[in-house]
Amino acid sequence: MAFAVYNDLTRRKEVFVPQNPGEVRFYVCGPTVYDFFHIGNARPFIVFDVLRRYLEHQGYTVTYVQNFTDVDDKMIRRAAELGISVPELAERFIAAYFEDADALGVRRATVHPRATEEIPAILELIQAILDRGHAYAVEGDVYFDVKSYPAYGVLSKQSLEELQSGARVEVDPRKRHPLDFALWKAQKPGEPAWKSPWGMGRPGWHVECSAMSRRHLGETLDFHGGGCDLIFPHHENEIAQSEAATGKPFVRYWVHNGYLMIDKEKMSKSLGNFLTAREARKRFPPLAIRLFMLSAHYRSPINFSEEGLMQATAAQERLRNGWTELEFALGHRSASAEPDGALRRMLREGRERFLAALDDDLNTAGAIGVVFDVVKGVNSSLGERPDADLEALGQAKTFFLEVEDILGILGVAPEESLEEDVDRLIQERQAARKGRDFARADAIRDELLARGILLEDTPQGPRWKRV
C-alpha cells in the first residue's frame, strides 16, 4: 500500500510522490524562542517528527528543516523585561527547546536555521519580490502587495474580501490594502537592526520561513507542516511571497495538525490554562505525553487533561512492561519443539495492519491500537506455555523495534548499554548472595532501585523492569 496524506492545498487525500525519487524536502515551522514552548507546540513537533521518521523508514532521504525565529516583537519585549539582549534570550530558550524536545523523543532536524543568521537570504528574497512588482517600500518598511498576487487565499480557500472581513489587521494608512504584510520593518529606537537597501531594520515574521526554506531546501518543497492556526495568515503569506519571487509552486503537500485543547477549552494565558511542555513533563513521563499526542489522528483536535495523561502514563507502562517480558523470555525461556503458528500469524498480520494505518494519512491512533493488540497477543502466548517459539519472539522484538523507530513511544532504542550495566550488577548480586554477602546484595538492589530499576526474584532467575 502506498503512503497517502491529506493535502490541505487540494483538500483531499493524495498518494505521496516525491519530486525527486528517493528524496524528501520537508520544512516545519519552529518556535519563536522568547519562552519555553507550550504543550500546544509540542503536538506539531511530535507529529511531524513521526512523519519524518516514517518517510525515512520507507527508505527516503529526508532533509528536515525546522527554524528558530530569534528576533521579533515578542522577543524584543521579553528581553527588555528580563534586562538582557535579544541574542542572550534566544540562546537561553533555544537550549531550553532542545532539552524539552529531546525529552519528548523529537529527533533534531537536519538543519535548524535562525532568522538572524539568514539576513542575506531574506534580503535577496525581498528584492526578488520587489523586482517582480509584488511589493512596495514606504518610509523604510517593505510591504507585500496582496492585490498583485491573484492566487492569494489559495490555501485557506477564501477570497481577499472574505479574508479581510475575518482578519484582525492593524490600520496603517501607508498600506495599499489592509492585508498587505511587512517583509521588512524599519528600525525603531533600541531594536536590533541590520543594513538593507531600504534602511536599517529587521525582517517580518512571514518572510523568514520562505527565505530559510528556499536556501536550505530549494524553491519547491515536498512537505510543509505546522499547526492549523498557521494556515492564515502565516502559511498563506509564505505561499504568496515565495511564488511571487520565483514563479514556481512553493509546496506540493501542506500538512497541518489540529488544535490541542486544555480541559476542552482552547489554551490561552487569559483563561489561566496555559501550560508549557516543561511544566507538563514535570508532572507526567515525557514518553507518556508523546503517546498521548499520537493517540488521536493528527488532524483531529485533542483534549489535554489530567485524566487523559494518567491513562497515557498507564498505557505507556503497559507497553514498556510488554517489552520487558519479551526481553526476559528471549533470554530465559527454553525453545519449544513446535512453532507457535497462532503467534506467528498474529505478528505477520499485526505488522501489516500497523503499516497500513500509517500509510492511511499517518493514522497513529490506529497504529498504536495495533501495537497494543500485538502486546496482548505476545503476553498471552508467554502466559500459556512454559517454553517458547524463540523465532517468533525474535520476530516480535523486531516488530517492537520497528514501532520504536517510527513512533518513539517505547524508549527502548538506546538501552543496550543500560542492559549491559544492569546485567553486570545482577550477576554481581547473584555472586554476593551465593557467598552469603547479603549486605552487598541488598546494596546492589537499592542502587538499581534508585536508578529506576526494580529487581524481582523468580523461579527462572532474577528479572528487572523500570519503575
C-alpha positions in Angstrom: 0.0 0.0 0.0 1.4 3.4 -0.9 1.6 6.2 1.6 -1.3 8.7 1.3 -1.5 12.0 3.0 -4.2 14.7 3.3 -3.1 17.7 1.4 -4.6 20.9 2.7 -3.8 22.7 -0.6 -6.1 20.4 -2.5 -8.4 19.4 0.4 -8.1 15.7 -0.4 -6.0 12.6 0.4 -3.3 12.0 -2.1 -0.6 9.3 -2.6 2.7 10.9 -1.9 5.1 11.1 -4.9 8.4 13.0 -4.2 9.6 15.5 -6.8 13.0 13.8 -6.8 12.9 9.9 -6.5 14.2 8.8 -3.1 14.4 12.3 -1.6 12.1 14.4 0.5 12.3 18.1 1.2 10.5 18.9 4.5 10.0 22.2 6.3 8.3 22.7 9.6 7.7 26.0 11.4 9.7 26.1 14.6 9.3 28.1 17.8 9.8 31.8 18.5 12.3 31.4 21.2 11.1 34.0 23.8 10.0 31.4 26.4 9.6 27.7 27.0 7.4 26.2 24.2 3.9 25.4 25.3 2.2 22.0 25.2 0.3 23.0 22.1 3.5 23.5 20.2 4.6 20.0 21.4 1.9 18.4 19.2 3.3 19.5 15.8 6.8 18.9 16.9 5.9 15.3 17.8 3.5 14.7 14.8 5.9 15.9 12.2 8.8 14.0 13.9 6.8 10.8 13.3 6.0 11.8 9.7 9.7 12.4 9.1 10.6 9.1 10.8 8.0 7.2 8.7 9.3 8.6 5.5 12.9 7.6 6.5 11.6 4.2 7.4 10.2 3.9 3.9 13.7 4.5 2.5 13.6 8.2 1.7 16.5 10.5 2.4 14.7 13.3 4.3 16.2 16.8 4.6 14.2 18.1 7.5 14.4 21.8 8.3 12.9 23.4 11.4 13.6 27.1 12.0 14.0 29.3 15.1 12.5 32.7 15.0 15.1 34.5 17.1 14.0 38.2 16.6 10.5 39.6 16.6 8.3 41.9 18.7 7.7 39.3 21.4 11.4 38.6 21.8 12.2 42.3 22.0 9.6 42.9 24.7 10.7 39.8 26.7 14.4 40.7 26.5 13.6 44.1 27.8 11.6 42.6 30.7 14.5 40.4 31.7 17.1 43.1 31.2 19.1 41.0 28.7 19.9 41.3 25.0 17.7 39.6 22.3 20.6 37.2 21.4 21.0 36.2 25.0 17.3 35.5 25.3 17.5 33.4 22.1 20.4 31.3 23.3 18.6 30.6 26.6 15.4 29.4 25.0 17.0 27.6 22.1 18.9 25.5 24.7 15.6 25.0 26.6 13.8 23.9 23.4 16.4 21.2 22.7 16.2 20.0 26.3 12.4 19.7 26.2 12.2 18.3 22.6 14.9 15.7 23.3 13.0 14.5 26.3 9.8 14.2 24.2 11.7 12.0 21.7 11.8 14.6 19.0 14.8 14.0 16.7 16.8 17.0 15.8 16.3 18.5 12.4 18.8 18.2 9.6 19.2 22.0 9.9 17.9 24.4 12.5 18.3 27.8 10.8 17.9 31.0 12.8 16.4 34.1 11.3 19.2 36.4 12.4 21.7 34.2 10.6 19.8 34.2 7.3 19.6 38.0 6.7 21.4 37.9 3.3 18.9 35.2 2.1 16.0 37.3 3.4 17.2 40.4 1.7 17.7 38.5 -1.6 14.1 37.2 -1.4 12.6 40.6 -0.6 14.5 42.2 -3.5 13.2 39.5 -5.9 9.6 40.1 -4.8 10.1 43.9 -5.4 11.7 43.3 -8.8 8.6 41.3 -9.9 6.3 44.1 -8.8 4.7 42.3 -5.8 5.9 44.6 -3.0 6.5 48.3 -2.3 8.7 50.3 0.0 7.5 53.1 2.2 9.5 55.0 4.9 11.9 52.2 5.4 9.3 49.4 5.5 8.6 47.0 2.7 5.1 45.5 2.3 3.8 42.7 0.2 1.1 43.8 -2.2 -1.6 41.1 -1.8 -3.7 42.5 -4.7 -0.8 42.0 -7.1 -1.0 38.2 -6.4 -4.3 36.8 -7.8 -3.9 33.4 -6.1 -3.9 34.9 -2.6 -6.2 32.8 -0.5 -5.3 29.5 -2.3 -4.6 27.6 1.0 -7.4 29.0 3.2 -9.8 28.8 0.3 -11.2 32.3 0.8 -11.3 35.4 -1.3 -9.4 38.6 -0.4 -12.7 40.1 0.8 -13.6 37.1 3.0 -10.1 37.1 4.5 -10.2 40.8 5.2 -13.6 40.6 6.9 -12.4 37.8 9.2 -8.9 39.1 10.0 -7.7 41.4 12.7 -5.3 43.8 11.0 -3.6 46.9 12.1 -4.9 50.1 10.4 -2.0 51.7 8.6 -2.7 54.4 6.0 0.5 53.7 4.3 -0.7 50.2 3.1 -2.3 49.8 -0.2 -4.6 47.1 1.2 -5.3 46.2 4.9 -4.0 42.7 4.4 -0.6 43.8 2.9 2.0 42.4 5.3 5.5 43.5 6.2 8.5 41.9 4.6 10.9 44.4 6.2 10.4 46.6 9.2 12.2 49.9 9.7 14.2 50.1 12.9 12.6 51.6 16.0 14.8 53.1 18.8 16.6 50.4 20.8 15.6 47.5 18.5 18.1 45.1 16.8 18.6 46.0 13.2 20.5 45.1 10.0 21.5 47.1 7.0 19.3 46.9 3.9 18.6 48.8 0.7 15.6 50.4 2.5 17.5 51.4 5.6 18.3 49.8 9.0 15.6 47.3 10.0 14.7 43.7 10.6 12.7 41.0 8.7 9.0 40.5 9.0 7.9 37.2 10.5 6.4 35.6 7.4 9.3 36.2 5.1 11.8 34.4 7.4 10.3 30.9 6.6 10.2 31.5 2.9 13.8 32.6 2.8 15.1 29.8 5.1 13.2 27.0 3.3 14.4 28.4 -0.1 18.0 28.5 1.0 18.1 25.0 2.6 15.6 23.1 0.5 15.2 24.9 -2.8 12.4 26.7 -4.4 9.8 23.9 -4.3 9.3 21.7 -1.1 7.7 18.3 -0.8 6.2 18.9 2.6 5.5 21.9 4.8 4.0 21.3 8.2 2.6 23.3 11.1 -0.4 23.8 13.3 -3.8 24.6 11.7 -3.6 28.0 13.4 -0.8 28.9 10.9 -2.9 28.3 7.8 -3.8 32.0 7.8 -2.1 34.3 7.7 1.4 32.7 8.1 1.3 29.9 5.5 -0.9 31.9 3.1 1.6 34.6 3.2 4.5 32.2 2.7 2.9 30.9 -0.5 2.2 34.4 -1.8 5.7 35.8 -1.3 7.6 32.6 -2.3 5.7 32.1 -5.5 5.7 35.8 -6.3 9.5 35.7 -6.1 10.1 32.5 -8.1 7.1 31.9 -10.3 7.2 28.3 -9.2 5.0 26.2 -6.8 6.2 26.6 -3.3 4.9 23.5 -1.5 3.4 20.3 -3.0 1.9 18.8 0.2 0.7 21.1 3.0 0.1 19.2 6.3 -1.5 20.7 9.4 -2.3 19.3 12.8 -5.4 20.0 14.8 -5.8 22.2 17.9 -4.8 21.0 21.3 -7.4 21.9 23.9 -6.9 22.1 27.7 -9.9 20.6 29.6 -12.0 21.2 26.4 -11.1 24.9 26.1 -8.5 26.4 23.7 -5.3 27.0 25.6 -4.6 30.7 26.4 -2.9 32.7 29.1 -6.0 34.8 29.6 -8.0 31.7 30.7 -5.2 30.6 33.0 -4.9 27.2 31.3 -1.6 27.9 29.6 0.9 25.0 30.1 4.5 24.7 28.9 5.9 21.4 27.8 8.5 21.8 30.6 5.7 22.0 33.2 3.9 19.1 31.6 6.9 16.8 31.7 7.5 17.5 35.3 4.0 16.1 36.0 4.0 13.3 33.5 6.6 11.0 31.9 7.7 12.6 28.6 7.0 9.4 26.6 3.5 9.3 28.1 3.0 12.8 26.7 4.3 11.7 23.4 2.0 8.6 23.4 -0.9 10.9 24.3 -0.2 13.2 21.4 -0.2 10.3 19.0 -3.3 8.7 20.4 -5.6 10.8 18.2 -5.4 11.4 14.4 -3.1 14.4 13.9 -5.8 16.4 12.0 -8.3 16.0 14.8 -8.4 18.2 17.9 -7.2 16.6 21.1 -8.1 17.4 24.7 -5.1 17.6 27.1 -6.4 16.7 30.5 -5.1 15.2 33.8 -7.3 12.1 33.2 -6.0 11.6 29.7 -2.4 11.9 30.7 -2.8 9.4 33.6 -4.3 7.0 31.1 -1.5 7.6 28.7 1.0 7.0 31.5 -0.5 3.7 32.4 -0.7 2.7 28.7 3.0 3.6 28.1 3.9 1.5 31.2 1.9 -1.5 29.7 3.9 -1.2 26.5 7.2 -1.0 28.5 6.3 -4.0 30.6 5.4 -5.9 27.4 8.8 -5.2 26.1 10.5 -6.2 29.4 8.5 -9.5 29.4 9.5 -10.2 25.8 13.2 -9.5 26.5 13.2 -11.7 29.6 11.5 -14.6 27.7 14.1 -14.4 24.9 16.9 -14.6 27.5 15.4 -17.3 29.8 12.8 -19.4 28.1 13.7 -22.8 26.6 12.9 -23.3 22.9 9.7 -25.2 22.1 9.7 -28.1 19.7 6.7 -26.8 17.8 6.4 -23.4 16.2 3.6 -21.2 17.6 1.6 -20.8 14.5 -1.0 -18.5 16.0 1.7 -16.1 17.4 3.5 -16.0 14.0 0.3 -15.3 12.2 -0.7 -12.6 14.7 2.7 -10.9 14.3 2.5 -11.0 10.5 -1.0 -9.6 10.3 -0.2 -7.1 13.1 2.7 -5.6 11.2 0.6 -5.4 8.0 -2.1 -3.6 9.9 0.4 -1.3 11.7 1.9 -0.1 8.4 -1.5 0.1 6.7 -2.7 2.5 9.4 0.4 4.7 8.9 0.0 4.6 5.1 -3.5 5.9 5.6 -2.7 9.6 6.3 -0.4 8.8 9.2 -3.1 7.3 11.4 -1.0 6.9 14.5 -4.1 6.2 16.6 -4.9 3.2 14.6 -1.2 2.1 14.5 -1.0 2.4 18.3 -4.1 0.3 18.7 -2.4 -2.5 16.7 0.6 -2.3 18.9 -1.5 -2.9 22.0 -3.1 -5.9 20.2 0.3 -7.3 19.5 1.4 -6.8 23.1 -1.7 -8.6 24.3 -1.0 -11.5 21.8 2.6 -11.9 22.9 1.7 -11.8 26.6 -1.0 -14.4 26.0 1.5 -16.7 24.2 4.0 -16.3 27.0 1.4 -17.0 29.7 0.0 -20.1 28.0 3.2 -22.2 27.6 6.4 -22.6 29.7 8.6 -23.0 26.6 8.6 -20.6 23.7 8.8 -20.2 20.0 12.0 -18.2 20.2 12.0 -17.5 16.5 8.5 -15.9 16.8 9.6 -14.0 19.8 12.5 -12.7 17.8 10.1 -11.5 15.2 8.1 -9.8 17.9 11.2 -8.0 19.1 11.9 -6.9 15.6 8.4 -5.5 15.3 8.7 -3.6 18.6 12.0 -2.1 17.4 10.3 -1.1 14.2 7.5 0.6 16.2 10.1 2.4 18.3 11.9 3.6 15.2 8.7 5.1 13.8 6.7 6.2 16.8 9.3 6.5 19.5 6.9 5.6 22.3 8.7 2.7 24.0 12.0 4.2 24.9 14.0 1.1 24.1 16.4 2.0 21.3 19.3 3.4 23.4 19.1 0.7 26.1 21.9 -1.6 25.1 24.5 0.0 27.4 21.9 0.1 30.2 21.1 -3.5 29.8 24.8 -4.5 30.0 25.2 -2.4 33.2 22.1 -3.9 34.8 23.1 -7.4 33.9 26.6 -6.9 35.3 25.1 -5.7 38.6 22.6 -8.6 38.7 25.5 -11.1 38.2 27.4 -9.3 41.0 24.4 -9.5 43.3 24.0 -13.2 42.5 27.6 -13.9 43.4 27.2 -11.9 46.6 24.1 -13.9 47.6 25.9 -17.2 46.8 28.8 -16.0 49.0 26.2 -15.1 51.7 27.2 -11.4 51.5 23.6 -10.3 51.9 24.5 -6.7 52.8 26.2 -6.3 49.4 23.3 -8.0 47.6 20.8 -5.6 49.3 23.0 -2.6 48.4 23.0 -3.6 44.7 19.2 -3.9 44.8 18.9 -0.5 46.4 21.3 1.0 43.9 19.3 -0.3 41.0 16.0 0.9 42.6 17.5 4.3 42.9 18.1 4.2 39.2 14.5 3.3 38.5 15.2 -0.5 38.1 13.1 -2.9 40.1 14.5 -6.4 40.7 12.2 -9.4 41.0 13.4 -12.9 42.0 11.6 -15.6 40.1 12.0 -19.4 39.8 13.6 -18.8 36.4 16.1 -16.3 37.9 16.2 -12.6 38.7 14.4 -10.2 36.3 14.2 -6.4 36.1 11.9 -3.7 34.9 11.7 0.1 35.0 9.6 1.8 37.7 
